[in-house]
Structures are given as C-alpha cells and as structure tokens.
Amino acid sequence: MPPALAIRDLWKHYGKTPVVKGLCLTIEPGEIFGLLGPNGAGKSTTINLISGVCRMEKGSILVFGLDNRTQYRRTRQMVGVMHQEIVVDAFFTIEKALEIHSGYYGIPDDPAWRRQLIERLDLGPHLKKHMLKLSGGLKRRFMVAKALIHKPRLLILDEPTAGVDVELRRALWEMVKEINAQGTTVLLTTHYLEEAEAMCGRIAIMNQGDLVALEPTEQLLARLPFRTVLADLKAPLRELPPLLRGFGAQVEREGLRIRFDLSAHQSSWSLMQALHQSALPVADVLTEKPGLEEVFIHLTGLGQGRRNQP
Amino acid sequence: MSAERPFVSWLPFYTLLKKEVLRFLRVFAQTLVTPVITASLYLFVFGATLGDRISVLEGFSYAQFVIPGLVLMGVISNSFSNSSSSLFMSRYLGNIVDLLVTPISPSQFILAYTLAAMLRGLAVGSCVMLISTAFAGLPWAHPFSAVAMLVMASFLFSQFGIVAAIHSTNFDNLSMYNNFLILPLIYLGGVFYPISILPSFWGGLSHLNPIFYLIDGFRFALLGRGDVPPALSFGMTAGMSLALFLWAAALIRSGYRLRQ
C-alpha cells in the first residue's frame, strides 16, 4: 500500500519569507503522526498545502499514492481536515450543516454515521442551534464532526484541543484512537506536548520552516540522555559540598532544593552515595526523565536560559 | 471506518447549489420579499398614479413602458447580490476553506454560485412580473426572446457578483459595486425613459451603458419596440455574459484571493 502521505521537497513563501523550506516526510497508513513546532514554524501552512487551501510552489504531495494537484478530486475526498481557526457557516444549524457536508466530498450522507458522530461528540442537545450561538468548545466539536463526516482515510487535526476543556479533550483523543484503530491515518498538531507524546507513534518537529526532527516518539525522547534528580532539603543550603559539584548541580528555591542534571555516563546511584556522604539534611529525592517538552525546547532553541531563571 | 466509498462526481456541485439556495431561502424576507416590495412600490407609483397620464412611447402607457425595466432591475440586483454577498461573506468569515478542501472543481464552483444567484434573480423578476399584471397588461411580442434576455441578464450579473466578491477587500468595496456602479447604470440605462428622447450627447453616452442593451432588448421582447436593433442588444448582452464568465472562471481557476 502506498504511504498515506508522501511530501517531497515542499516549499512555500509568504512574500519573500520562506515558511516551509524543502519539507520531506512520509506518513505510513495507520499511523498517528504528530507535527509539532512553535508558532510560525510552518505546521499550518504545511497542512494547508496538503489540503489544498494553499497553492504549492515547489515539491510534491502524494496522498495514498495520488498527486494532490493533478488528482485533487480523489485526494481531497480521502482527506478530512479540522483547521486551527474556528470557521463555521452562520446560516445553518449544526444538524443541517452536518447533513449536507459530506456531499461536498462527493459522498452521500450516511445518517447512521452522522448520528454516531453527533453522539460521540455530544452534539445532540445542540443540533438546532445556529452556529453563531455556539460556545468555542462546541464549535470545535462541530468542526471535528465536520472533518469526519465523509469518513476520510487521512484525518488532519490542527490544534484540535485548543480551548477545549479537559473532559472533552480526553473524549476527543479516545475517539481519535478508536478511529485510528479502525484504519484511519491521523496527522495532528498540538501545543499540548504531553498529548503528542501519549498519542503519536512518530513525531516531526518543525522550526522556522525547517524540519528539525522526524523520529519515533521513543527515539525522540531518548535524544536528551540526561536525567534530572531533585533533592529537597529540610534546611537551606549555605554552600554546595565539593562532593556534589560534578553532578551539574543548581541550587533552587532559596537553597531548599538542589537540581542535578545527570549526563548519560553518570548514575543516580553515585549521586545518592555522594548525597549520603555529604551529610546534607535531605527531606526527599525525586527523579525526572526529560519529556517531549524538553526535547522540543532543545531542538527549537526555545526557552534558552529557562533553567537558570530563579 | 475509512472504507473506500463511491465518489459521486456531480454531488459536490449539487451540494453547493443546495446550500446556496438554502442560504437565500433562510433569509427570504431580506432576499426575496424586500426586493419584490420595492419593485411593487415603483409599479404602484408609475402604474397606478402616473401610468395613464404620461406616455413616452407611442401606443403604450407609461406603466407598460417601465415594467420591463423594473422586472430587469429586480433580476440584475438580486443575481448580483446573491453571488457577491455569499462568496464575499465566505471569504470574509473564513468558511471558504470548507469548500477549498473539498473535491469541488472550479467549473462546479462557478456553476453552483451562478445557478443559485440566477434562481434568486429570476424568482424576484417573476414575482415582479406577476404583480405588474395588476397595473398593466403587456403584449409579450417575443416571449422566447424575453425569457432568453432574463436568463442572460441573471447569468451576466451572477458572474459580475463573483468577480466583485473576489476583488473586494471589505464590505465598503462590495457595496460600492452596487451603489456606485450597478444602480446608477440601471437608472441611466432607460428604465424610466427611452434613450431616444435624450439630447444627442446624452443619448450617445447612454449607448456606452451596458445595462441599456439589456433593458432595451427586454423591452423589445415584451413590447415589440426598442431604441436599438434587437440583434445589437442581444449580441451585446451575450458578449458581456461571455466576457464576465471568462473573467470569473479565470479568477476561480487561479484561486486568486481564495487560496493563499
């Protein structure tokens, strides 16, 4: 089976500014793939290029082996997009809008599927409401339903959980997992990195139009081989004992916490021994592994110096 | 979930057409009733009050003279308003992306917006025509030509609506097309007076007004009398329709101001 999405040497400029610079990536059928990056990284532009909202300058995009320029009618039928911006048609109720929407994709309305979406996204009590009267969260739920109404093979979710409450966010991710298990490939962007870490098998990180990482999530997390050990003290530290100086120690919380960033060759056991020997009044010890957020910050160069802030 | 489902190639067009028709029907008081009432007021003023006292065309009452122009005015204004406001609102509010990501082809896109706009224009024109029978009867000298002119006029201005919606950057821009271009050209295009009674300079100038040919052709079809030969008025209308269609088609096909 051809890849769900194959992007080769994709370029896009706004004016003279390049916003996507020679992007290449492949998403296999059945994946949940995360596309991350800070604001202005080029994620939404990439999604707009895939879905046809933006005109391509250079490169190629194949959706399940079909060119999205020459065979756009077939490729767009296979793609469902939930855009980051909330866009609704003020003239219709949720019910009417969902009823007609799959027709745009050349697919007759399937009332059973429509009812299923309405139920899963808890839109039932709001079907007769007009779009302008919906809350932000409801509009997002409606947009998810709209992206799925024609049963796409590739679902693109651009910040689907922005401004959505915790309960709905959880329900939404459960639904995405379920849809994925039924064979739909998912490409998602999110600023909630813990969500990407939990959902995505592979992650690409873009920064200022460049692809700075494209790896399985586990591999990406292993990119930063340090671990962090936090030692909370019962009394403020006056001076760091010489025994602890080789462990990347930083004193925080007015001397009540010592943070140790251990490199790959340093074991936490040797740190524990050093702590014991230094006879510090230790109240508690916590260990942390770097998460996607740390990897993201490391790769995009964001938040530099954050560690040194008080 | 994502099993292969048959693609019905005409369905995107039909869906957009249906949505456009539902859109204007949902606000029918604004899109259908108001223009019919406005035209009926004109009919009342020129039909019931002045209609029998003035005659600008030998053998016809003034009411009979103005009815073709008033019917056409309804067709032109509403065909233009429908395609221009719907497309511009979609652009302005951003929900045009709902269409841009679908498999709808440029020709289906144009056809759907055009047909919906024509339906509204022709619905208003038909109502005005029906109401006009209460004020004056018309001979319907060339009925097929009359229908052809109504269809061409609605087609032409639905295309112009698409062009205006794409070129406008804000609501002011869009309203200028109607207020400063279409309405003056309609009023100066011979709705209320025959061009032949104007001094030669103004009469000559009126021949540069494209809407004059539509009104004159339609009046010829209904009354059997016109200021210019019908071949000229029908030929000019057909030519302008084609030109505007090509313009609108080029804009939609290129994605100008629609796709980034």
Interface residues (C-beta under 8 A of the other chain):
Chain A: Y14 N48 S51 G52 V53 C54 R55 Y72 R73 R74 R76 Q77 M78 V79 V81 H83 E85 V87 V88 D89 A90 F91 F92 K96 I100 H101 G103 Y104 Y105 G106 I107 P108 K146 H150 K151 P152 R153 I179 Q182 G183 T184
Chain B: M1 S2 A3 R5 P6 F7 V8 S9 L11 P12 Y14 T15 L16 K18 K19 L22 R23 R26 V27 S90 L93 G94 N95 V97 D98 L99 L100 V101 T102 P103 I104 S105 G255 R259 Q260
